[in-house]
């Protein structure tokens, strides 16, 4: 199998795949340094989301272009394009920080981000890429997902529950990329831990569909990029991006 075929087959079997080493150590360091800098200078843009005190920022692309590499990673983007198809567009980008936890963790909140899309060969309405910027193991917070095959997602007679039964904790060192089907049952599994967890979260969708949200403003350097292939990823901006780029 080729470098794309093997993880694509795993994605079809389980609804997710892991790509170790998707970011180099230097890339991980540069992104973590950028997070530190952003929190120092733009701390008010970090929203507290509850669920164990997690913080999330959806605007870091506006001030720190180093995060462009998370969107345009040549070791990940071809696989995303292979799975989603030619309608591929960027929907959302954010950075999440989960702090250490001293007390007992809350129960996992199992959910599906998006419905299954019967019109897509892989039932994709949206696909998520998560980059690990810290090591994730049995002693840290982690992402957990219930394996579901694409056949099950496309079969209308399949009764798919979402209670966490059979979930897999997806562990890996900093630099790992996780690709998962946004229609899969998943949750953040929190632990009593001394470790902070940092992740980058990207949602890709379909150009023919309305934007998933107005969370992320995409800067002009990407929407108006000199390379057509890059511009194409941002060809269907959300309302927030369109308003930000409108000249008055």
Secondary structure, 3 states (H helix, E strand, C coil): CCHHHHHHHHHHHHCEEEECCCCCHHHHHHHHHHHHHHHHHCHHHCEECCCCCCEEECCHHHCCHHHHHHHCCCCCHHHHHHHHCCCEEEEEEEEEEECCECCCCCCCCCECCCCCCCCCCCCCCCEEEEEECCCECCCCCEEEEECCCHHHHHCCCCCCCCCCCCEEEECECCCCEEEEECCCCEEEECCCECCCEEEEEEEEEECCCCCCCCCCCCCHHHHCCCCHHHHHCCCCCCHHHHHHHCCC
